[in-house]
Amino acid sequence: MDKKQGSFLIDFQKVKEERQQYMDHSFLELYESFFDYIEKEANIREKVRAKQIFLHKTNLPKESLQEKTIAPHFEHWFAFDYVTVIGSRLFDIFIREKKGLLSKSMLDISGFMMLMYLEPVRIVHGDKRLITYKKLAGPPDLTFEGESFLFSQTMIEGELAFVRTINVGYREKFIGPPIVIEKPKEGEVMNRLNEVMKQDLPAIRKYLKEHGIDYLRYQKREG
C-alpha cells in the first residue's frame, strides 16, 4: 500500500502470471488424470475397434501404430475424437464420471477440451515452442500464436498443418502432435478442404472433429 496516497498499487502483471501458473497446473493435472483413466479404464474391445477405424481412415498399415511418429496421433484421436459403440467420446465419459473430483478450473478447461478438433492452419512463423499461424476457416488477416505442450515439431513458414488448440488461461496451447502436410499433397488436401469451407462454421467444425484425422495419410515424413 502507498502510505502517502493511502491506496493499494496492484501489480497486474504478477497477478496475471500467477493466474497463468494456476491454470497451467490445473490443465496438466486434468490431462494426466484423463490419460491415466484411459490406461486403466478403456475397454480393450473398444481400443481394438478404434485401431481398426483409425487405420481405415488414415490408410496406414497396422504396424504403423508401433511407430513413435504415429502412435501419439492415434492416442489423441482415441482420447478426444473417437466415438465409442455407445455414441460417446472417452473424454466426455471421463468428465461425467469424475466431475465430482475435479476442481472448478479443471471443469472450466474441460469444456474447451470437449470442443477441440484438428483444425487446418497455414504457418506464418514457427519454432519448437511458439507457432504463429492463420486459420483456414478464420479471418484471412488475423494471426494466432500457440505454444507447444509435450509435443514439439518445427513447422516452417507457408506449411499447411492440422492442429488441436485450447486456450489455457491467457495462452493458447497445441494439444497432441500436429499433422504437417507433405508439400506435393497440398493441392489434393486443399481441394477437399475448399468444399468443406463452403459450409457454415458449425458444419466445418463437425466435419473436422469427425474427419480431421483422415488427413494424417498426407503427413510429411520426417527425415
ZAMAR-941564 format. One line per field, with one value per residue: residue number from 1; chain; x, y, z of N, C-alpha, C in turn. Coordinates in pm, whole numbers, plus 50000, padded with zeros to 5 digits. Each point is the difference from the previous one (the first is absolute). Example, Ala and Ser with C-alpha at 12.3 -4.5 7.8 and 13.67 -1.06 7.14 Angstrom:
i = c(1 / 2) .
ch = c(A / A) .
nx = c(51319 / 49965) .
ny = c(49431 / 50105) .
nz = c(50780 / 49928) .
cax = c(49911 / 50082) .
cay = c(50119 / 50119) .
caz = c(50000 / 50006) .
cx = c(50090 / 49923) .
cy = c(50120 / 50109) .
cz = c(50000 / 50073) .
//
This chain:
i = c(1 / 2 / 3 / 4 / 5 / 6 / 7 / 8 / 9 / 10 / 11 / 12 / 13 / 14 / 15 / 16 / 17 / 18 / 19 / 20 / 21 / 22 / 23 / 24 / 25 / 26 / 27 / 28 / 29 / 30 / 31 / 32 / 33 / 34 / 35 / 36 / 37 / 38 / 39 / 40 / 41 / 42 / 43 / 44 / 45 / 46 / 47 / 48 / 49 / 50 / 51 / 52 / 53 / 54 / 55 / 56 / 57 / 58 / 59 / 60 / 61 / 62 / 63 / 64 / 65 / 66 / 67 / 68 / 69 / 70 / 71 / 72 / 73 / 74 / 75 / 76 / 77 / 78 / 79 / 80 / 81 / 82 / 83 / 84 / 85 / 86 / 87 / 88 / 89 / 90 / 91 / 92 / 93 / 94 / 95 / 96 / 97 / 98 / 99 / 100 / 101 / 102 / 103 / 104 / 105 / 106 / 107 / 108 / 109 / 110 / 111 / 112 / 113 / 114 / 115 / 116 / 117 / 118 / 119 / 120 / 121 / 122 / 123 / 124 / 125 / 126 / 127 / 128 / 129 / 130 / 131 / 132 / 133 / 134 / 135 / 136 / 137 / 138 / 139 / 140 / 141 / 142 / 143 / 144 / 145 / 146 / 147 / 148 / 149 / 150 / 151 / 152 / 153 / 154 / 155 / 156 / 157 / 158 / 159 / 160 / 161 / 162 / 163 / 164 / 165 / 166 / 167 / 168 / 169 / 170 / 171 / 172 / 173 / 174 / 175 / 176 / 177 / 178 / 179 / 180 / 181 / 182 / 183 / 184 / 185 / 186 / 187 / 188 / 189 / 190 / 191 / 192 / 193 / 194 / 195 / 196 / 197 / 198 / 199 / 200 / 201 / 202 / 203 / 204 / 205 / 206 / 207 / 208 / 209 / 210 / 211 / 212 / 213 / 214 / 215 / 216 / 217 / 218 / 219 / 220 / 221 / 222 / 223) .
ch = c(A / A / A / A / A / A / A / A / A / A / A / A / A / A / A / A / A / A / A / A / A / A / A / A / A / A / A / A / A / A / A / A / A / A / A / A / A / A / A / A / A / A / A / A / A / A / A / A / A / A / A / A / A / A / A / A / A / A / A / A / A / A / A / A / A / A / A / A / A / A / A / A / A / A / A / A / A / A / A / A / A / A / A / A / A / A / A / A / A / A / A / A / A / A / A / A / A / A / A / A / A / A / A / A / A / A / A / A / A / A / A / A / A / A / A / A / A / A / A / A / A / A / A / A / A / A / A / A / A / A / A / A / A / A / A / A / A / A / A / A / A / A / A / A / A / A / A / A / A / A / A / A / A / A / A / A / A / A / A / A / A / A / A / A / A / A / A / A / A / A / A / A / A / A / A / A / A / A / A / A / A / A / A / A / A / A / A / A / A / A / A / A / A / A / A / A / A / A / A / A / A / A / A / A / A / A / A / A / A / A / A / A / A / A / A / A / A / A / A / A / A / A / A) .
nx = c(50084 / 49968 / 50085 / 50074 / 49972 / 50039 / 50069 / 49941 / 50122 / 49915 / 50078 / 49937 / 50124 / 50028 / 49887 / 50029 / 50126 / 49955 / 49909 / 50098 / 50082 / 49898 / 49969 / 50128 / 50007 / 49888 / 50046 / 50122 / 49943 / 49917 / 50096 / 50081 / 49902 / 49972 / 50127 / 50010 / 49888 / 50045 / 50119 / 49928 / 49923 / 50076 / 49886 / 50055 / 49878 / 49977 / 50113 / 49967 / 49875 / 50049 / 50087 / 49898 / 49922 / 50094 / 50033 / 49869 / 49984 / 50111 / 49946 / 50022 / 50117 / 49961 / 50116 / 49934 / 49907 / 50106 / 49984 / 50111 / 49999 / 49948 / 50059 / 50071 / 50001 / 50024 / 50093 / 50034 / 50000 / 50053 / 50081 / 50012 / 50025 / 50057 / 49901 / 49969 / 49985 / 50011 / 50086 / 50093 / 50063 / 50120 / 50036 / 49892 / 50029 / 50128 / 49958 / 49910 / 50097 / 50085 / 49893 / 49955 / 50103 / 49946 / 50104 / 49956 / 50128 / 50011 / 49886 / 50046 / 50121 / 49937 / 49927 / 50118 / 50047 / 49876 / 50030 / 50114 / 50064 / 50036 / 50057 / 49964 / 50131 / 50035 / 50119 / 50005 / 50020 / 50108 / 50004 / 50085 / 49991 / 50019 / 49873 / 50027 / 49869 / 49943 / 49874 / 49993 / 49934 / 50105 / 49993 / 50017 / 49964 / 49932 / 50101 / 50041 / 50021 / 50061 / 50001 / 50111 / 49931 / 50109 / 49934 / 50114 / 49969 / 50117 / 49919 / 50010 / 50037 / 49869 / 50040 / 49932 / 49928 / 49978 / 49938 / 50016 / 49916 / 50045 / 49912 / 50117 / 49913 / 50117 / 50027 / 50036 / 49957 / 50102 / 49893 / 50092 / 50048 / 50062 / 49912 / 50124 / 49933 / 50025 / 50099 / 50045 / 49958 / 50056 / 50023 / 50026 / 50077 / 50051 / 50004 / 50037 / 50094 / 50027 / 49966 / 50077 / 50092 / 49926 / 50010 / 49900 / 50041 / 49877 / 49963 / 50081 / 49966 / 49876 / 50022 / 50067 / 49901 / 49923 / 50053 / 50032 / 49986 / 49901 / 50033 / 50006 / 49920 / 49985 / 50028 / 50072 / 50080 / 50036 / 50111) .
ny = c(49879 / 50100 / 50019 / 50066 / 49910 / 49907 / 49947 / 49892 / 49957 / 49959 / 49896 / 50057 / 50029 / 50026 / 50069 / 50055 / 50015 / 50042 / 50072 / 50036 / 50014 / 50059 / 50067 / 50026 / 50020 / 50071 / 50060 / 50011 / 50035 / 50078 / 50045 / 50004 / 50056 / 50071 / 50020 / 50027 / 50071 / 50048 / 50015 / 50042 / 50087 / 50040 / 49967 / 49879 / 49951 / 50102 / 49970 / 49871 / 50031 / 50080 / 49904 / 49916 / 50083 / 50017 / 49873 / 49979 / 50089 / 49951 / 49883 / 49971 / 49937 / 49880 / 49969 / 50092 / 49927 / 49929 / 50079 / 50056 / 50006 / 49877 / 49925 / 50114 / 49992 / 49868 / 50014 / 50111 / 49936 / 49891 / 50087 / 50076 / 49917 / 49889 / 49950 / 49970 / 49871 / 50068 / 50049 / 49972 / 50112 / 49945 / 50116 / 49994 / 49872 / 50030 / 50106 / 49926 / 49909 / 50095 / 50058 / 49907 / 49949 / 50073 / 50083 / 50118 / 50031 / 49878 / 50022 / 50121 / 49951 / 49908 / 50108 / 50062 / 49907 / 50003 / 50127 / 49950 / 50038 / 49916 / 50119 / 50023 / 50019 / 50125 / 49944 / 50098 / 49950 / 49921 / 49955 / 49939 / 50128 / 50101 / 49993 / 50078 / 50013 / 49966 / 50018 / 49885 / 49970 / 50080 / 50120 / 50029 / 50111 / 49905 / 50029 / 49878 / 49989 / 49884 / 49938 / 49930 / 49888 / 49958 / 50042 / 49985 / 50079 / 50019 / 50103 / 50002 / 50123 / 50015 / 49919 / 49898 / 50023 / 49889 / 50082 / 49945 / 50097 / 50056 / 50088 / 50014 / 50060 / 50062 / 49870 / 49988 / 49876 / 49937 / 49926 / 49914 / 49905 / 50095 / 50017 / 49988 / 50066 / 49887 / 50076 / 49889 / 49979 / 50121 / 49986 / 49872 / 50035 / 50103 / 49914 / 49910 / 50078 / 50039 / 49873 / 49957 / 50088 / 49944 / 49913 / 50004 / 50085 / 49989 / 50004 / 50103 / 50050 / 49971 / 50046 / 50103 / 50008 / 49972 / 50093 / 50080 / 49888 / 50005 / 50126 / 49910 / 49951 / 50133 / 49946 / 50109 / 49923 / 49983 / 50077) .
nz = c(50000 / 49919 / 50105 / 49907 / 49908 / 50092 / 49898 / 49951 / 49975 / 49911 / 50016 / 49899 / 49963 / 50128 / 50011 / 49882 / 50039 / 50117 / 49935 / 49915 / 50101 / 50061 / 49889 / 49983 / 50130 / 49996 / 49891 / 50049 / 50115 / 49930 / 49922 / 50106 / 50069 / 49891 / 49969 / 50129 / 49992 / 49884 / 50056 / 50101 / 49938 / 49898 / 49943 / 50015 / 50000 / 50083 / 50062 / 49995 / 50031 / 50094 / 50026 / 49986 / 50069 / 50090 / 49988 / 50006 / 50097 / 50051 / 49963 / 50128 / 49989 / 50041 / 49943 / 49930 / 50063 / 49963 / 49895 / 50045 / 49867 / 50008 / 50092 / 50018 / 49866 / 50003 / 50094 / 49934 / 49883 / 50054 / 50057 / 49890 / 49898 / 50037 / 49929 / 50124 / 50029 / 50113 / 49907 / 50089 / 50029 / 50002 / 49947 / 49923 / 49977 / 49982 / 49936 / 49937 / 49991 / 49964 / 49951 / 50084 / 49931 / 49902 / 49999 / 50042 / 50021 / 50052 / 50064 / 50031 / 50023 / 50072 / 50025 / 50004 / 50084 / 50044 / 49976 / 50048 / 49893 / 49905 / 50016 / 49873 / 50001 / 49973 / 50003 / 50089 / 50120 / 50006 / 50124 / 50079 / 50034 / 49917 / 49964 / 49897 / 49993 / 49886 / 50039 / 49934 / 50113 / 50013 / 50058 / 49870 / 50062 / 50063 / 50084 / 50030 / 50130 / 49980 / 50118 / 49976 / 50011 / 50058 / 49892 / 49937 / 49901 / 49944 / 49993 / 49870 / 49970 / 49988 / 50099 / 49947 / 50107 / 50071 / 50084 / 50121 / 50028 / 50112 / 50043 / 50058 / 50079 / 49990 / 49995 / 49874 / 50017 / 49941 / 49979 / 50037 / 49921 / 49929 / 49903 / 49955 / 49907 / 49935 / 49959 / 49941 / 50125 / 50009 / 49869 / 50021 / 50104 / 49933 / 49901 / 50090 / 50052 / 49877 / 49976 / 50100 / 49960 / 49907 / 50100 / 50091 / 50095 / 50053 / 49872 / 49985 / 50117 / 49969 / 49877 / 50050 / 50088 / 49896 / 49920 / 50098 / 50071 / 49912 / 50029 / 50098 / 49907 / 50016 / 50116 / 50024 / 49936 / 50125 / 49986) .
cax = c(49916 / 50069 / 49955 / 49972 / 49874 / 49898 / 49934 / 50077 / 50052 / 49990 / 50091 / 49913 / 50079 / 50025 / 49871 / 49977 / 50094 / 49957 / 49879 / 50041 / 50063 / 49893 / 49925 / 50089 / 50005 / 49869 / 49993 / 50091 / 49941 / 49885 / 50053 / 50062 / 49895 / 49922 / 50074 / 50011 / 49867 / 49994 / 50091 / 49944 / 49857 / 49951 / 49966 / 50092 / 49927 / 49981 / 50127 / 50020 / 49910 / 50054 / 50118 / 49954 / 49943 / 50112 / 50079 / 49917 / 49987 / 50130 / 50061 / 50132 / 50011 / 49983 / 50126 / 50029 / 49956 / 50114 / 50098 / 49993 / 49943 / 49858 / 49930 / 49937 / 49882 / 49890 / 49964 / 49921 / 49873 / 49923 / 49961 / 49915 / 49913 / 49938 / 49866 / 49986 / 49882 / 49880 / 49978 / 50065 / 50145 / 50061 / 50019 / 49868 / 49970 / 50089 / 49950 / 49875 / 50029 / 50095 / 49979 / 49994 / 50136 / 50079 / 49987 / 49924 / 50085 / 50012 / 49873 / 49994 / 50088 / 49944 / 49899 / 50071 / 50061 / 49896 / 49975 / 50121 / 50002 / 50117 / 49963 / 50101 / 50059 / 50116 / 50104 / 50060 / 50136 / 49999 / 50116 / 49955 / 49921 / 49893 / 49959 / 49905 / 49928 / 49869 / 49902 / 49939 / 49859 / 49992 / 50028 / 50130 / 50103 / 50018 / 50098 / 49992 / 50127 / 49983 / 50123 / 50001 / 49979 / 50049 / 50047 / 50056 / 50043 / 50028 / 49921 / 50060 / 49911 / 49931 / 49951 / 49862 / 50002 / 49878 / 50041 / 49900 / 50040 / 49910 / 50042 / 50020 / 50033 / 50023 / 50082 / 49947 / 50092 / 49978 / 49980 / 50034 / 50090 / 49937 / 50013 / 50053 / 49970 / 50108 / 49980 / 49935 / 49862 / 49919 / 49894 / 49894 / 49939 / 49927 / 49879 / 49902 / 49965 / 49926 / 49859 / 49953 / 49998 / 49882 / 49895 / 50011 / 50105 / 49966 / 50012 / 50144 / 50054 / 49948 / 50074 / 50139 / 50000 / 49978 / 50087 / 50131 / 50109 / 50013 / 50108 / 50129 / 50053 / 50076 / 50102 / 50141 / 50087 / 50123 / 50121) .
cay = c(50121 / 50128 / 50069 / 50141 / 50010 / 49922 / 49909 / 49883 / 49994 / 49860 / 49956 / 49920 / 49901 / 49890 / 49930 / 49927 / 49888 / 49902 / 49939 / 49909 / 49883 / 49922 / 49936 / 49901 / 49886 / 49933 / 49931 / 49885 / 49900 / 49945 / 49924 / 49878 / 49917 / 49941 / 49893 / 49892 / 49937 / 49919 / 49887 / 49906 / 49974 / 49982 / 49863 / 49945 / 49985 / 50135 / 50043 / 49921 / 50060 / 50133 / 49982 / 49961 / 50120 / 50093 / 49952 / 50018 / 50143 / 50058 / 49916 / 49962 / 49858 / 49968 / 50015 / 50143 / 50036 / 49984 / 50104 / 50112 / 50117 / 49976 / 49961 / 50112 / 50045 / 49909 / 50019 / 50123 / 49981 / 49909 / 50070 / 50118 / 50004 / 49871 / 49980 / 49863 / 49926 / 50057 / 50133 / 50106 / 50009 / 49960 / 50115 / 50032 / 49898 / 50029 / 50117 / 49963 / 49911 / 50057 / 50143 / 50030 / 50000 / 50101 / 50138 / 50087 / 50038 / 49882 / 49985 / 50109 / 49961 / 49882 / 50045 / 50034 / 49879 / 49924 / 50061 / 49997 / 49920 / 50025 / 50115 / 50033 / 50133 / 50031 / 50047 / 50130 / 49990 / 49894 / 49933 / 49885 / 50040 / 50091 / 49995 / 50101 / 49938 / 50050 / 49893 / 49996 / 50031 / 50125 / 50122 / 49984 / 50093 / 49980 / 49897 / 49945 / 49946 / 49889 / 49942 / 49855 / 49934 / 49862 / 49962 / 50111 / 49973 / 50126 / 50026 / 50116 / 50094 / 49957 / 49863 / 49971 / 49905 / 49981 / 50009 / 50016 / 50107 / 50032 / 50113 / 49973 / 50130 / 50105 / 49945 / 49893 / 49887 / 49892 / 49873 / 49888 / 50033 / 50058 / 49931 / 50090 / 49938 / 49992 / 50105 / 49953 / 49957 / 50115 / 50027 / 49903 / 50034 / 50125 / 49973 / 49943 / 50100 / 50111 / 49962 / 50005 / 50138 / 50068 / 49984 / 50093 / 49960 / 49878 / 49884 / 49981 / 49943 / 49863 / 49921 / 49984 / 49914 / 49863 / 49958 / 50065 / 49901 / 49941 / 50068 / 49947 / 49925 / 50093 / 50061 / 50007 / 49905 / 50061 / 49937) .
caz = c(50000 / 49997 / 50121 / 49973 / 49927 / 50071 / 49906 / 49961 / 49864 / 49960 / 49895 / 49914 / 49928 / 50093 / 50017 / 49876 / 49997 / 50101 / 49946 / 49893 / 50063 / 50060 / 49893 / 49939 / 50093 / 49992 / 49871 / 50002 / 50088 / 49930 / 49887 / 50052 / 50061 / 49891 / 49932 / 50097 / 49996 / 49878 / 50018 / 50097 / 49987 / 49862 / 49964 / 49901 / 49874 / 49946 / 49943 / 49878 / 49901 / 49966 / 49916 / 49866 / 49938 / 49979 / 49886 / 49881 / 49972 / 49965 / 49896 / 50048 / 50034 / 50142 / 50073 / 50023 / 50135 / 50090 / 49969 / 50095 / 49932 / 49974 / 50123 / 50071 / 49924 / 50035 / 50141 / 50017 / 49929 / 50085 / 50122 / 49985 / 49881 / 49975 / 50056 / 50047 / 49952 / 50064 / 49943 / 50078 / 49993 / 50127 / 50089 / 50055 / 50101 / 50113 / 50073 / 50067 / 50112 / 50096 / 50020 / 50143 / 50055 / 49929 / 50047 / 49908 / 49888 / 49914 / 49930 / 49901 / 49891 / 49933 / 49904 / 49877 / 49947 / 49931 / 49869 / 49919 / 49878 / 49916 / 49917 / 49899 / 50016 / 49919 / 50090 / 49970 / 50055 / 50101 / 50055 / 50079 / 50117 / 49964 / 49860 / 49954 / 49889 / 49960 / 49987 / 49868 / 50015 / 50076 / 49924 / 49933 / 50049 / 50144 / 50035 / 50135 / 50048 / 50093 / 50051 / 50004 / 50128 / 49997 / 49867 / 49924 / 49864 / 49933 / 49880 / 49934 / 49935 / 49880 / 50006 / 50037 / 50111 / 50080 / 50140 / 50105 / 50089 / 50110 / 50082 / 50142 / 50056 / 49900 / 49893 / 49917 / 49996 / 49905 / 50071 / 49913 / 49890 / 49882 / 49872 / 49900 / 49870 / 49903 / 49900 / 49876 / 50026 / 50042 / 49904 / 50024 / 50129 / 49987 / 49920 / 50094 / 50100 / 49939 / 49998 / 50139 / 50046 / 49947 / 50100 / 50112 / 50095 / 50076 / 49914 / 49979 / 50124 / 50011 / 49902 / 50043 / 50119 / 49955 / 49890 / 50001 / 50005 / 49866 / 49928 / 50041 / 49887 / 49917 / 50087 / 49959 / 50070 / 50051 / 49950) .
cx = c(50086 / 49948 / 49964 / 49864 / 49886 / 49926 / 50094 / 50047 / 50006 / 50098 / 49922 / 50077 / 50028 / 49873 / 49972 / 50089 / 49960 / 49875 / 50036 / 50063 / 49895 / 49922 / 50085 / 50005 / 49869 / 49987 / 50087 / 49943 / 49882 / 50046 / 50058 / 49896 / 49918 / 50074 / 50029 / 49870 / 49987 / 50082 / 49936 / 49857 / 49951 / 49982 / 50093 / 49931 / 49978 / 50128 / 50032 / 49915 / 50054 / 50120 / 49961 / 49945 / 50110 / 50081 / 49922 / 49996 / 50132 / 50071 / 50143 / 50004 / 49994 / 50126 / 50035 / 49960 / 50112 / 50105 / 49981 / 49943 / 49850 / 49922 / 49935 / 49877 / 49880 / 49951 / 49913 / 49868 / 49908 / 49945 / 49892 / 49898 / 49923 / 49864 / 49983 / 49873 / 49871 / 49975 / 50059 / 50151 / 50058 / 50016 / 49868 / 49961 / 50081 / 49947 / 49872 / 50028 / 50080 / 49972 / 49994 / 50137 / 50086 / 49973 / 49921 / 50083 / 50017 / 49872 / 49984 / 50084 / 49941 / 49895 / 50062 / 50060 / 49899 / 49980 / 50120 / 49981 / 50126 / 49963 / 50110 / 50046 / 50116 / 50105 / 50059 / 50145 / 49998 / 50137 / 49947 / 49912 / 49879 / 49973 / 49900 / 49932 / 49870 / 49906 / 49937 / 49852 / 49979 / 50024 / 50140 / 50112 / 50032 / 50100 / 49984 / 50138 / 49973 / 50134 / 49987 / 49977 / 50034 / 50056 / 50052 / 50041 / 50020 / 49916 / 50050 / 49895 / 49940 / 49944 / 49854 / 50003 / 49861 / 50043 / 49877 / 50049 / 49896 / 50055 / 50006 / 50046 / 50011 / 50076 / 49927 / 50103 / 49961 / 49992 / 50023 / 50091 / 49924 / 50013 / 50048 / 49989 / 50121 / 49971 / 49932 / 49853 / 49907 / 49882 / 49880 / 49926 / 49915 / 49873 / 49890 / 49951 / 49916 / 49851 / 49940 / 49981 / 49883 / 49883 / 50014 / 50096 / 49963 / 50016 / 50148 / 50062 / 49957 / 50077 / 50143 / 50011 / 49990 / 50107 / 50138 / 50115 / 50021 / 50122 / 50139 / 50065 / 50086 / 50117 / 50140 / 50082 / 50128 / 50121 / 49991) .
cy = c(50124 / 50084 / 50146 / 50017 / 49927 / 49904 / 49884 / 50014 / 49854 / 49972 / 49904 / 49893 / 49878 / 49918 / 49912 / 49875 / 49891 / 49927 / 49899 / 49874 / 49907 / 49923 / 49893 / 49873 / 49921 / 49921 / 49875 / 49887 / 49931 / 49907 / 49867 / 49905 / 49929 / 49886 / 49883 / 49920 / 49909 / 49873 / 49892 / 49954 / 49970 / 49852 / 49951 / 49986 / 50134 / 50049 / 49926 / 50057 / 50134 / 49988 / 49965 / 50121 / 50100 / 49961 / 50016 / 50147 / 50059 / 49924 / 49961 / 49850 / 49978 / 50025 / 50146 / 50045 / 49986 / 50108 / 50120 / 50127 / 49984 / 49972 / 50118 / 50056 / 49912 / 50026 / 50123 / 49994 / 49910 / 50072 / 50106 / 49994 / 49870 / 49989 / 49853 / 49935 / 50054 / 50144 / 50116 / 50001 / 49975 / 50118 / 50041 / 49902 / 50025 / 50116 / 49966 / 49916 / 50069 / 50146 / 50039 / 50008 / 50111 / 50140 / 50081 / 50038 / 49884 / 49978 / 50108 / 49963 / 49883 / 50037 / 50035 / 49874 / 49913 / 50049 / 49995 / 49914 / 50035 / 50105 / 50030 / 50145 / 50016 / 50065 / 50132 / 50001 / 49892 / 49961 / 49888 / 50038 / 50085 / 49996 / 50113 / 49946 / 50074 / 49881 / 50005 / 50036 / 50130 / 50121 / 49996 / 50089 / 49981 / 49888 / 49959 / 49946 / 49891 / 49947 / 49848 / 49950 / 49852 / 49955 / 50123 / 49952 / 50133 / 50010 / 50129 / 50082 / 49942 / 49860 / 49995 / 49892 / 49990 / 49994 / 50003 / 50112 / 50020 / 50120 / 49957 / 50130 / 50104 / 49948 / 49891 / 49890 / 49901 / 49869 / 49884 / 50045 / 50063 / 49906 / 50104 / 49932 / 50005 / 50095 / 49950 / 49960 / 50117 / 50026 / 49909 / 50031 / 50125 / 49982 / 49945 / 50106 / 50114 / 49970 / 50009 / 50144 / 50081 / 49995 / 50105 / 49941 / 49878 / 49873 / 49968 / 49933 / 49854 / 49907 / 49973 / 49914 / 49854 / 49952 / 50065 / 49902 / 49934 / 50057 / 49956 / 49922 / 50090 / 50063 / 49996 / 49905 / 50069 / 49923 / 49987) .
cz = c(50000 / 50117 / 49973 / 49932 / 50070 / 49909 / 49967 / 49855 / 49959 / 49885 / 49908 / 49924 / 50088 / 50021 / 49878 / 49992 / 50099 / 49954 / 49892 / 50057 / 50060 / 49892 / 49931 / 50086 / 49993 / 49871 / 49999 / 50085 / 49932 / 49886 / 50047 / 50059 / 49893 / 49932 / 50093 / 50005 / 49878 / 50015 / 50087 / 49967 / 49858 / 49969 / 49888 / 49864 / 49932 / 49933 / 49872 / 49887 / 49953 / 49907 / 49857 / 49925 / 49965 / 49876 / 49869 / 49958 / 49949 / 49889 / 50036 / 50031 / 50150 / 50081 / 50029 / 50140 / 50103 / 49979 / 50093 / 49936 / 49977 / 50128 / 50074 / 49927 / 50033 / 50142 / 50020 / 49924 / 50082 / 50123 / 49977 / 49886 / 49975 / 50072 / 50034 / 49945 / 50062 / 49956 / 50078 / 49974 / 50139 / 50096 / 50063 / 50111 / 50126 / 50085 / 50075 / 50125 / 50111 / 50038 / 50148 / 50065 / 49940 / 50055 / 49898 / 49879 / 49902 / 49920 / 49892 / 49877 / 49921 / 49896 / 49866 / 49935 / 49924 / 49857 / 49907 / 49876 / 49921 / 49896 / 49898 / 50015 / 49902 / 50091 / 49950 / 50047 / 50107 / 50048 / 50090 / 50119 / 49961 / 49850 / 49973 / 49874 / 49969 / 49981 / 49861 / 50006 / 50078 / 49912 / 49942 / 50056 / 50149 / 50026 / 50146 / 50039 / 50102 / 50045 / 50011 / 50142 / 49984 / 49865 / 49927 / 49862 / 49932 / 49873 / 49938 / 49926 / 49872 / 50005 / 50040 / 50109 / 50063 / 50146 / 50091 / 50092 / 50109 / 50074 / 50146 / 50064 / 49891 / 49878 / 49924 / 49990 / 49891 / 50077 / 49903 / 49886 / 49884 / 49880 / 49899 / 49864 / 49907 / 49883 / 49872 / 50018 / 50034 / 49906 / 50022 / 50130 / 49988 / 49917 / 50090 / 50098 / 49943 / 49992 / 50140 / 50045 / 49944 / 50098 / 50110 / 50104 / 50083 / 49917 / 49972 / 50122 / 50018 / 49906 / 50049 / 50126 / 49958 / 49901 / 49999 / 49993 / 49864 / 49927 / 50045 / 49885 / 49910 / 50077 / 49939 / 50084 / 50045 / 49949 / 49852) .
//
